[in-house]
């Protein structure tokens, strides 16, 4: 029982992950088809129904859904052990059931929506309890006639999340699971930025910071144990073992928690001593944010057989969709389209928020756009301001929500174009009718 309670938000424990090179044409290709084709069917079905219900344009919905699912970047990320893929599917499912619940107030749709949110929060801790609570509060306010039903739908998923956070608080003293490790690492490497090694070494010599940052991200280095001693053993492997059986660092160990706490202290010291470094890091984060999700994949561009197999497809796809050439790291199409979609989402969301402040009302389409934009904006702020790498990879999680905004924008443009043509036709008819006949 103790072991089961402690196994939380972990991908592999101390055992090696089974290999999943699905893109390579190996004898396991049939197994990949049996596992992933149903998942792709669910993805394309959910995205198609979501966009079709939101926009009322089935042909456009089908086109966007198919392009998203068969894109080589999606194929590259199709791995249930790589959390970006299930998160993208869960956001798609959540948006669909949000639209269904806002339209019909069916209890099963509400339960499915809040359950999807709970699973998202369990997969990745940046979608935390406050994030979940904010979405519940939004639903309670935006659908005033069904507040009791909405609260009941959210009760069980909220209870599950609260129990996980309570367990984390009681066992580890953490208000957010995993924040001791990843929070400290992010802050330290974000604050360090591009500071020269000599600067860090002098700060270590003056005993302002620990020597951990001099080892960069090589936490497997045995010398670090002399800096951060191993904590007392608990008898639970995932907490006691500093490295996995593969030789890679075990991020769930108590030793890494101690490293994270020390790095948090070092990060604050560097931030006070060299505040300009963090601005340079944020600038690089913004540049990386616009790149295609396969650039530097995975984790800093380590060699990967799946990416090599897909390279002939990824290069033209990145050029068309993002405007990125292999020789440089500028994605001109992404600059335009990302800012355009974020601006569109902000405009629609702000108009809707102003309207519900005056009078709470439900509108399934506007609520879905608000959900999409709010989550994209939230994730963008986190990965740009509180992360130091992989912004483009993490953004894959909300690609279905970008698809929702893109479809909404295209439908708006088509409708306005149609109205413009109709008004021009009416004007011509009036002009013709005003011409006197001989």
TANOR-V17605 format. One record per residue. N is the residue number from 1. D_FIRST is the distance of its C-alpha to the first C-alpha in whole Angstrom. Layout:
[[N D_FIRST] [N D_FIRST]]
This chain:
[[1 0] [2 4] [3 5] [4 5] [5 6] [6 9] [7 10] [8 13] [9 17] [10 17] [11 19] [12 19] [13 16] [14 18] [15 19] [16 23] [17 23] [18 25] [19 29] [20 30] [21 34] [22 35] [23 38] [24 40] [25 42] [26 40] [27 39] [28 36] [29 38] [30 37] [31 34] [32 34] [33 36] [34 34] [35 31] [36 33] [37 36] [38 34] [39 32] [40 36] [41 37] [42 34] [43 35] [44 39] [45 39] [46 37] [47 39] [48 42] [49 42] [50 40] [51 44] [52 46] [53 45] [54 45] [55 48] [56 50] [57 51] [58 50] [59 52] [60 50] [61 47] [62 47] [63 48] [64 46] [65 43] [66 44] [67 45] [68 42] [69 40] [70 42] [71 43] [72 42] [73 40] [74 38] [75 38] [76 37] [77 34] [78 33] [79 29] [80 26] [81 24] [82 27] [83 26] [84 29] [85 30] [86 27] [87 28] [88 32] [89 31] [90 29] [91 31] [92 34] [93 32] [94 31] [95 35] [96 36] [97 34] [98 35] [99 39] [100 39] [101 37] [102 40] [103 42] [104 41] [105 39] [106 37] [107 33] [108 32] [109 33] [110 32] [111 28] [112 29] [113 30] [114 27] [115 24] [116 26] [117 26] [118 23] [119 22] [120 24] [121 23] [122 19] [123 21] [124 24] [125 23] [126 27] [127 27] [128 25] [129 24] [130 28] [131 29] [132 27] [133 29] [134 32] [135 32] [136 31] [137 34] [138 37] [139 36] [140 36] [141 40] [142 41] [143 41] [144 42] [145 43] [146 39] [147 37] [148 35] [149 34] [150 33] [151 31] [152 29] [153 29] [154 27] [155 25] [156 22] [157 22] [158 22] [159 20] [160 17] [161 19] [162 19] [163 15] [164 15] [165 17] [166 16] [167 13] [168 15] [169 18] [170 16] [171 14] [172 17] [173 20] [174 21] [175 22] [176 22] [177 19] [178 21] [179 24] [180 24] [181 24] [182 26] [183 28] [184 29] [185 30] [186 32] [187 34] [188 35] [189 36] [190 38] [191 40] [192 41] [193 42] [194 45] [195 46] [196 48] [197 46] [198 49] [199 48] [200 44] [201 45] [202 48] [203 45] [204 43] [205 46] [206 46] [207 43] [208 42] [209 39] [210 37] [211 38] [212 35] [213 37] [214 40] [215 37] [216 37] [217 34] [218 33] [219 30] [220 30] [221 33] [222 32] [223 35] [224 32] [225 30] [226 33] [227 33] [228 30] [229 28] [230 25] [231 22] [232 21] [233 18] [234 14] [235 13] [236 11] [237 14] [238 14] [239 15] [240 17] [241 19] [242 22] [243 24] [244 22] [245 24] [246 26] [247 28] [248 27] [249 25] [250 22] [251 22] [252 18] [253 18] [254 19] [255 22] [256 23] [257 22] [258 25] [259 27] [260 27] [261 28] [262 31] [263 32] [264 32] [265 34] [266 36] [267 37] [268 38] [269 40] [270 42] [271 42] [272 44] [273 46] [274 47] [275 46] [276 48] [277 46] [278 43] [279 46] [280 47] [281 43] [282 43] [283 46] [284 45] [285 42] [286 44] [287 46] [288 43] [289 42] [290 45] [291 44] [292 43] [293 39] [294 40] [295 42] [296 40] [297 37] [298 35] [299 34] [300 37] [301 39] [302 38] [303 39] [304 38] [305 39] [306 38] [307 40] [308 43] [309 43] [310 44] [311 46] [312 49] [313 48] [314 46] [315 49] [316 51] [317 48] [318 48] [319 52] [320 52] [321 49] [322 49] [323 52] [324 51] [325 53] [326 51] [327 54] [328 52] [329 49] [330 51] [331 50] [332 53] [333 52] [334 49] [335 50] [336 52] [337 50] [338 47] [339 49] [340 51] [341 47] [342 46] [343 49] [344 49] [345 46] [346 47] [347 50] [348 49] [349 46] [350 48] [351 50] [352 48] [353 46] [354 50] [355 50] [356 47] [357 48] [358 51] [359 50] [360 46] [361 46] [362 44] [363 46] [364 43] [365 45] [366 45] [367 41] [368 40] [369 42] [370 41] [371 38] [372 39] [373 41] [374 38] [375 35] [376 38] [377 39] [378 36] [379 35] [380 38] [381 38] [382 35] [383 35] [384 39] [385 39] [386 35] [387 35] [388 37] [389 37] [390 36] [391 37] [392 39] [393 35] [394 33] [395 36] [396 35] [397 33] [398 35] [399 38] [400 38] [401 38] [402 41] [403 43] [404 43] [405 45] [406 47] [407 48] [408 48] [409 51] [410 53] [411 53] [412 54] [413 57] [414 58] [415 58] [416 60] [417 62] [418 63] [419 64] [420 66] [421 68] [422 69] [423 70] [424 72] [425 73] [426 74] [427 76] [428 78] [429 79] [430 80] [431 82] [432 84] [433 85] [434 86] [435 89] [436 92] [437 93] [438 97]]
